[in-house]
Amino acid sequence: MDQARLLYLFQRYVDDTCSDAEKQELMQTLAQPASDEAIQALMDKLWEELPEHGKLSAEKTERILERILPASDHRFAQPLQKQRALFSTWMKVAAAVTLALLAGAAWYGRTSLKDESPLIAQASQPSATEHQFLKLPDGSTVVLNAGSHLEYPASFEGMGHREVLLRGEGYFDIKHDVSKPFIVRTGKLTTTVLGTAFNIKAYDEQDSIVVTVTRGKVQVNDDDRTLGVITPNQQITFRKLGRQSYQRNVNSNAAIAWKASDIFFDDITLEEAAAQLEERFHVTIRFENEKTRHCRFTATFLHGEDLDQILQIICEFNGANYLRDAAGNMLIKGDGC
């Protein structure tokens, strides 16, 4: 782990904004003996560069220390008393984090995520109500259903394959790379592809894991046992209890109906967005100004917004406006971005 990432995790932990996955990443890093020099170098560097205004109030220092080094734990009782008298800046609190986590992280690293990839470095934050759009390091995209969670590496460079961990439901659109198969792990079940689009439903509280293909081909395995290879409009359902599976033909659109109202514009031009909107809303969208066609933007619509709501937002963002004719078709006007 580089020092920039380590600093980011320290700051998140001290500010109490760390996600569970980030806490796991920090603890596992600190549990590695090889990280000692990097941690020490980082601490020294930050201590030297710490500005005078970085000091914490005594109340906040006390509160953070009690969270990091609980007084009820006798292993930390004496160091805590000493550190309370010394720690007057957030960096000293970060040093306390190091000491505390180094004391307890060895067992944590051995007992946490035993069957998960050690390369996992990023994680989505599950939302109980909202869908999420994620762009992975290779350019592949994932739409997560509500209450779902994806863990993935910060980079796939230097790996023989691309691997992610899914809890919940996600629709994957994978960039083709014949040299690096893409693997989605859901417990002991793995779904392997080269470049395709498919949906996986794998909530922890449900007995079934369901894989449905909308484009391309995927192979589904239970440990070393191949359950099947499926193509568009085919589905494999795996029962966790009894470890049985069956394959069938389906309408794949039914499996992804949960995301039908979502619109994700990810760094595209207004012209590309207009093409998507024409297909979805069955209208014609024209441009008055050639320059406007090439304005790039990113936007997400998750609440069933109608065409007027969408056009109003993306036009305002790109310095344009629009008119609707009697037939309901659209003309986008303005000087553009």
N, C-alpha and C positions, 0 to 999 in steps of 0.2 A: 504493500500500500504506500502511495506517495504521501509526502508531508501535507500537501494541500487537502487531500481526502481526510487525513488524520485530523487536521485542524478543523475541518468542517464538522466531523463527528464530535469532537470535543466541544465545540461551540454549541451544537445542537443538544448535547447531553446536559451541559451546564445550564442552558436556557430552558431545559425541560420541554423541548420541542422535538426530541428524538423519537422516531417511529420505533416500533418493536424490532423491525428488521435492521435498522441502523444501530440500535443497542446491541443486537446480536453480532453485527459486523464489528463493532468496536470491541466488544468483549473477546471475540474470537481472535482479533488481531493482537490484542494485548496479551492473550494467552500464549502467543507464539514467542519462544525465546529469541528468535531471529529478529523480532521487532524491537528489542530493547534499545539498540543503538539509535534507531530511527526516532523512537519516542524521546529519548534523552536529548538528541540533537534538536528536535522540534521544540521541546520545552525550553532549552537554553536560548534558542533563537527568539522565541516568542517573549520570553522573560526580558531579554535585552531590548526588544522593540516595543514593549508595552508602554503606552502613553500614560501620563499622570491621571488623565480623566477616566482611565479604565478601572479605577478603584470601585469596589462594591461597598454598599452600606453594610454595617455590622449585622443588621437584621437579615439581609439577603444572604450574606456569607454563612451565617448560622443555619439558615433554612436549607441551603444547598448542601452544606456539610452533613447535616442530620439525615438528608436523603441519601447521600452517597455513603457515609460512614455511620450507620445506625448505632446509637449509644447502647442499644439493647444487645448488641453483639460484643461480647467481652474481648474478642480478638482485636477490636478497634477502639476499645474504651480509652486506653492511655494515649495512643497517637492522636485521637480526636481532641483531647484536652489540650495537647501541645499545639495542634494545628489551629485551634480556635484563636490562640493568641498570636499566631503568625500570619494567617491568611487574610489579607486585606484587599486583594485584587482577584479578579476572575481567573487570572492565570494560575494563581496559587491554588485556587479551587480546582482548576484543571489538573494540577499536580496531584491533588488529593484524589481526583478521579483515577488517575494512573495508579496510585498506590493501592486504592481500594480494589480496583478491578484486577490488578495483577495478583492481589492476594486471593481473589475468589474466581478468577477467570479460568484457571487451569481445569478445575472440575467442570465448569460451565461448558468449556470447549469440548470436553469429552462426552458430556451428556446431552448436548443440544444438537439437533439436526443431524443425527447419526447417519440417516439414510438420504441426506440431501447433498447436492453438489457443493463442494467447497468453493466453487467459482462464483456462486451467487453473490452479487454485490449491490444490486438495485432492487427496489420493490415498490409496487404500487400501494397506495393507501385505499383499502376497501371502503366503499361508500354504501350505506344501507339502502339508498334510494336512487343514486345517479349511476348512469353508465359512464365508462371511462375509455378514452382513446389513448393508446400508447404506441410510440414509435420506437422500435428496438434498434440496437446499435448497427444492425446490418440493413436497416431500412424496412424490414418487415413491420407490419402493423397488427395490433390486437385491439379489439373492442371487448371490454369486460362488462359482464352483466352486474347488476347491483349485488353487493355483498361478496364480490369476487376479488381475488388477490393473485398477483403474478410476481414471481421473483426471477431475476435474470442477471447475467453478467453485465458489467459496465462496458465490456468489449468482447467480441468473439475472436479477436486477433490471437494467433498462436494456438488456437484450439482445433482439434480434428473434427469437431462437430459444434453445432449451436444448440444449447440446452437451456430450457426454462422450466420452472415449477409452477403449476396452476392449482389453485384451490377455488372452486366455484365454477363459473361458466365463462367461456371466452370464444370469440370468433377470430381466427387467425388467418391472415393473408401474408403468405411467406414468400420472400424473394428467393428466386431460384439460385442455387449454388451447388452444383454437382459434387464439389470437393468437400462440402460441409453439410451433411444432413442436419435437418432441424428436428429436435426431439422435445416433445412436451411430456413432462412427467406428472402424473396424478397418482400419488401413492406408489404402488408397485407397477402400475400400468404405464406403458410408454407408447406414444404415438410418434412415428418417424416419417418425415417427408423430405423432399428435395426443394420443391417449390409448388405451393398449392394453396387452396383456401378451404377451411374446414371449421367445424364448431365442436367444442368439447364441453360437456356438462358433467361436472364432477364435484358436487358439493359434499363436504365431509359428512353432513348429517343424513345424506341420502344413500341408499344401498347400491344404486346403479351409477355407472359411468357410461355416458353415451357419446360416441364419436360419429359425426355426420360430415360427409364430404360434399362441398358445393363445386369444387374445381380441382382437377389433378388426381392424385393418388396418394393414399397413406397406408402405412402398415401399423397395426396395433399389436403390442406384445404384453403379456403378463409374465414378468420376469423374463425367462429365456424361452417361453412358449409363445409362438405366433398364433394370435387369435384370428387374424385374417388380414387381407389387403382389400381396401375398398376404394371405389371410384365415385364420380358424381352421382348424387341421389341414392347412395348406399349408406348404411348405418350399422355400427356394431354397438350392442349393449352388453355391458359386463356387470354381472352381479357380484358384489364384493363378498357377500355371504354365500359360500359354496363355490366361489370363483368359477362360475359358469358364464358363457357368453353365447350370443346368437347374432346372426347377420341377416339383414333384410333390405329390400328396396323401399325407399321413402321419397316423399317430396321434400327436398332439402330446404325449400323456402319455409316450410312449417317449423323446422328446427331453429331457424334464425329469425322467426317472427318477432322475437323479443327486442331485436335491434332495428326493426323495419322503419321506425319513425326517426331514427338517429341520422344526422347529417354531420360529417366530419370533413371540413376543408383543411387539408394539411399542406401549407406552403404551395398553393396552386395559384394559377392566374384566374382573373375574372372570366376569361373565355372558357377555361376548363370548368369552372364552377357553373357557368351558364349552361354548358352541355349537360351537366348532371341535373340541373334544375329543369331543363327542357324535358329530359327523360322522365323525371319524377312527376312533374306537374302537367305534362302534355301541352306545353306552350312553346312559342317561338320567342327567343330573346336575341335582339339585334343590338349593335353598338353604333353610336353616332361618330365616335372618335376612335381611331385605330389605336392610339396610345393607351386608352383605357383598357383595351383587351388584355394587355400584358401586365397590368398591376397584379402583384402577388400579395397573398394574405393567408392567414390561418384563422379559422372560426369553427365553433362547435354549436350545434343546435340539437337539444335533447328533449324538448318538450312539445313536439308536434307542431312547431311553428309553421304558419302558412307561407305562401310564396311572397306576399307583400311584406310580412315581418322579416323574412330572410333578406329580401332585396334591399329593404330600407337599411338594415344593419350593414351589409357588405358594401353598399353604395356609399354610405356615409364614411365608412372606414377608408374607402379608396378615392375620396374626393369626387364622387359622381352622384347622379340622381337618376330616376327612371320615370317613364310614362307608360301607361297602359292604353292600348287602343280599344276600339269597340269590340273587337273579336277576342280581347283578353290577352293579346300578345304584348310583349314588353320591348321598350327601347331604352337602353342605358345611355345617358348623356353626361356631359361634363368634361373637364380638362383632364381628369384622372390623377393618378398618384404623382 
